[in-house]
Amino acid sequence: MKHRRDSVASLLVAFALAASMAACASGGVKPAPAPAAAPAAAEHTTTGSAPVDWPVPPEEAAKANPLKPTADNVHKGGVLFNRYCTACHGTSGRGDGPMAEHWSRLPKDLTHPERQARLSDGEIFWKLSVGHRQNGEEIMPALGYKLSADERWRLVLFVRSLVATH
């Protein structure tokens, strides 16, 4: 009887080992990602420079905001910004939200005068709409499927209200 129990136990261990190996081979179990190295202090500052890897189609950049910058539209844009953007861009839009340092690329400072002057409303709208991925990593989520066009244009109006003097 003891011999049979040992055989059954050995069989169960072999089966569990085979199942684990099959799951790993099929992608069912993924190894834990390696911890990211802490970025150097200089990488924690944001500038007005544009990423060269996120070009906006000229026809999209040329689009004008159809909404007027009324207090109501800017306020509604702020509510949306607080819901969808502050985790990364921070409440003031400086790219210092609580999730900012968890990304390989820090969020941009939306208050930077150079960035505000360089980007058209159409560019901001397009970037909000389609988001940005690079090398399989989501840099910024796309809001085009979550928000209506008017809501995204209100977000543009709110982002415009964030301009600061540096």
Kinemage of the C-alpha trace (Angstrom):
@kinemage 1
@onewidth
@group {chain A} dominant
@subgroup {mainchain}
@vectorlist {calphas} color= white
{ca met a 1} P 0.000 0.000 0.000
{ca lys a 2} L 2.854 2.399 0.884
{ca his a 3} L 4.448 1.737 -2.502
{ca arg a 4} L 1.185 2.650 -4.263
{ca arg a 5} L 0.852 5.924 -2.262
{ca asp a 6} L 4.423 6.856 -3.131
{ca ser a 7} L 3.743 6.149 -6.788
{ca val a 8} L 0.577 8.269 -6.744
{ca ala a 9} L 2.404 11.109 -4.966
{ca ser a 10} L 5.268 10.951 -7.470
{ca leu a 11} L 2.774 10.974 -10.319
{ca leu a 12} L 0.989 14.038 -8.891
{ca val a 13} L 4.287 15.917 -8.462
{ca ala a 14} L 5.320 15.027 -12.011
{ca phe a 15} L 1.938 16.163 -13.341
{ca ala a 16} L 2.106 19.482 -11.456
{ca leu a 17} L 5.641 20.086 -12.725
{ca ala a 18} L 4.629 19.301 -16.309
{ca ala a 19} L 1.574 21.586 -16.056
{ca ser a 20} L 3.701 24.447 -14.725
{ca met a 21} L 6.260 24.029 -17.495
{ca ala a 22} L 3.508 23.939 -20.130
{ca ala a 23} L 1.938 27.114 -18.728
{ca cys a 24} L 5.281 28.926 -18.858
{ca ala a 25} L 5.956 27.736 -22.396
{ca ser a 26} L 2.523 28.859 -23.595
{ca gly a 27} L 2.821 32.298 -22.031
{ca gly a 28} L 0.231 31.504 -19.340
{ca val a 29} L 2.650 32.422 -16.583
{ca lys a 30} L 4.827 35.437 -17.144
{ca pro a 31} L 7.945 36.156 -15.133
{ca ala a 32} L 7.838 39.244 -12.972
{ca pro a 33} L 9.279 42.268 -14.780
{ca ala a 34} L 12.684 43.414 -13.645
{ca pro a 35} L 12.498 46.486 -11.440
{ca ala a 36} L 13.206 49.677 -13.352
{ca ala a 37} L 16.305 51.575 -12.476
{ca ala a 38} L 15.635 54.885 -10.807
{ca pro a 39} L 16.030 57.730 -13.302
{ca ala a 40} L 18.741 60.259 -12.668
{ca ala a 41} L 17.652 63.499 -11.008
{ca ala a 42} L 18.136 65.440 -14.239
{ca glu a 43} L 15.524 63.259 -15.930
{ca his a 44} L 12.866 64.486 -13.508
{ca thr a 45} L 12.671 67.916 -15.039
{ca thr a 46} L 10.390 68.550 -17.968
{ca thr a 47} L 10.994 71.044 -20.714
{ca gly a 48} L 9.182 72.544 -23.633
{ca ser a 49} L 11.014 70.356 -26.129
{ca ala a 50} L 8.850 68.199 -28.351
{ca pro a 51} L 9.352 64.472 -28.652
{ca val a 52} L 10.430 63.811 -32.221
{ca asp a 53} L 8.708 60.437 -32.098
{ca trp a 54} L 5.133 61.736 -31.822
{ca pro a 55} L 4.439 63.601 -35.049
{ca val a 56} L 0.960 64.973 -35.657
{ca pro a 57} L -0.516 64.799 -39.167
{ca pro a 58} L -0.576 68.348 -40.629
{ca glu a 59} L -4.326 68.193 -41.332
{ca glu a 60} L -4.945 67.383 -37.651
{ca ala a 61} L -2.595 70.114 -36.429
{ca ala a 62} L -4.473 72.650 -38.563
{ca lys a 63} L -7.830 71.995 -36.872
{ca ala a 64} L -9.227 74.892 -34.876
{ca asn a 65} L -11.072 74.472 -31.609
{ca pro a 66} L -14.787 74.907 -32.396
{ca leu a 67} L -15.556 75.763 -28.756
{ca lys a 68} L -15.137 79.177 -27.201
{ca pro a 69} L -13.028 79.506 -24.038
{ca thr a 70} L -16.003 80.339 -21.836
{ca ala a 71} L -15.728 79.892 -18.087
{ca asp a 72} L -18.127 76.928 -18.330
{ca asn a 73} L -16.127 75.167 -21.069
{ca val a 74} L -12.811 75.689 -19.257
{ca his a 75} L -14.350 74.480 -15.980
{ca lys a 76} L -15.745 71.341 -17.640
{ca gly a 77} L -12.329 70.748 -19.212
{ca gly a 78} L -10.777 71.057 -15.752
{ca val a 79} L -13.135 68.434 -14.360
{ca leu a 80} L -12.078 66.080 -17.172
{ca phe a 81} L -8.398 66.932 -16.606
{ca asn a 82} L -8.747 66.069 -12.922
{ca arg a 83} L -10.322 62.734 -13.812
{ca tyr a 84} L -8.083 61.617 -16.685
{ca cys a 85} L -4.816 63.548 -16.528
{ca thr a 86} L -3.706 64.521 -13.017
{ca ala a 87} L -2.324 61.098 -12.068
{ca cys a 88} L 0.528 61.744 -14.485
{ca his a 89} L 0.488 65.469 -15.291
{ca gly a 90} L -0.334 66.613 -11.745
{ca thr a 91} L -3.039 69.019 -10.628
{ca ser a 92} L -1.136 72.017 -11.993
{ca gly a 93} L -0.178 70.280 -15.267
{ca arg a 94} L 3.580 70.340 -14.596
{ca gly a 95} L 4.124 66.601 -15.169
{ca asp a 96} L 4.526 65.906 -11.472
{ca gly a 97} L 1.522 63.719 -10.699
{ca pro a 98} L 1.771 60.782 -8.287
{ca met a 99} L 2.229 58.271 -11.151
{ca ala a 100} L 4.757 60.371 -13.097
{ca glu a 101} L 7.887 58.667 -11.841
{ca his a 102} L 6.526 55.198 -12.614
{ca trp a 103} L 6.905 55.777 -16.355
{ca ser a 104} L 10.082 55.404 -18.383
{ca arg a 105} L 9.367 58.878 -19.813
{ca leu a 106} L 8.086 61.598 -17.562
{ca pro a 107} L 4.899 63.408 -18.561
{ca lys a 108} L 5.460 66.781 -20.162
{ca asp a 109} L 5.021 70.057 -18.336
{ca leu a 110} L 1.841 71.415 -19.932
{ca thr a 111} L 2.409 74.846 -18.377
{ca his a 112} L 5.701 75.449 -20.185
{ca pro a 113} L 5.358 78.620 -22.302
{ca glu a 114} L 7.403 77.179 -25.173
{ca arg a 115} L 5.169 74.107 -25.374
{ca gln a 116} L 2.017 76.224 -25.159
{ca ala a 117} L 3.265 78.466 -27.980
{ca arg a 118} L 4.475 75.614 -30.179
{ca leu a 119} L 1.460 73.287 -30.052
{ca ser a 120} L -1.703 74.139 -31.949
{ca asp a 121} L -5.115 73.329 -30.521
{ca gly a 122} L -5.437 70.676 -33.214
{ca glu a 123} L -2.193 69.007 -32.097
{ca ile a 124} L -3.313 68.860 -28.483
{ca phe a 125} L -6.730 67.524 -29.524
{ca trp a 126} L -5.159 64.842 -31.727
{ca lys a 127} L -2.726 63.740 -29.005
{ca leu a 128} L -5.565 63.520 -26.469
{ca ser a 129} L -7.614 61.533 -28.965
{ca val a 130} L -5.098 58.927 -30.140
{ca gly a 131} L -2.668 58.778 -27.224
{ca his a 132} L 0.898 57.614 -27.669
{ca arg a 133} L 2.632 54.244 -27.585
{ca gln a 134} L 6.316 53.605 -28.039
{ca asn a 135} L 8.062 50.223 -28.153
{ca gly a 136} L 4.885 48.576 -26.862
{ca glu a 137} L 4.634 50.893 -23.856
{ca glu a 138} L 1.662 53.180 -23.453
{ca ile a 139} L 3.136 56.641 -22.940
{ca met a 140} L -0.228 58.417 -22.834
{ca pro a 141} L -3.648 56.764 -23.049
{ca ala a 142} L -6.001 57.567 -25.908
{ca leu a 143} L -9.155 59.364 -24.817
{ca gly a 144} L -10.873 59.342 -28.210
{ca tyr a 145} L -12.911 56.280 -27.347
{ca lys a 146} L -13.810 57.524 -23.840
{ca leu a 147} L -14.662 61.171 -24.434
{ca ser a 148} L -16.774 62.964 -27.010
{ca ala a 149} L -15.153 65.453 -29.384
{ca asp a 150} L -16.605 68.360 -27.376
{ca glu a 151} L -15.161 66.936 -24.156
{ca arg a 152} L -11.719 66.616 -25.757
{ca trp a 153} L -11.943 70.205 -27.078
{ca arg a 154} L -12.845 71.331 -23.527
{ca leu a 155} L -9.725 69.548 -22.292
{ca val a 156} L -7.741 71.548 -24.870
{ca leu a 157} L -9.244 74.762 -23.482
{ca phe a 158} L -8.293 73.749 -19.950
{ca val a 159} L -4.727 72.837 -20.975
{ca arg a 160} L -4.449 76.290 -22.568
{ca ser a 161} L -5.452 77.817 -19.229
{ca leu a 162} L -2.443 76.163 -17.552
{ca val a 163} L 0.196 78.382 -19.161
{ca ala a 164} L 2.699 79.652 -16.618
{ca thr a 165} L 5.540 82.103 -16.669
{ca his a 166} L 8.867 80.405 -15.998
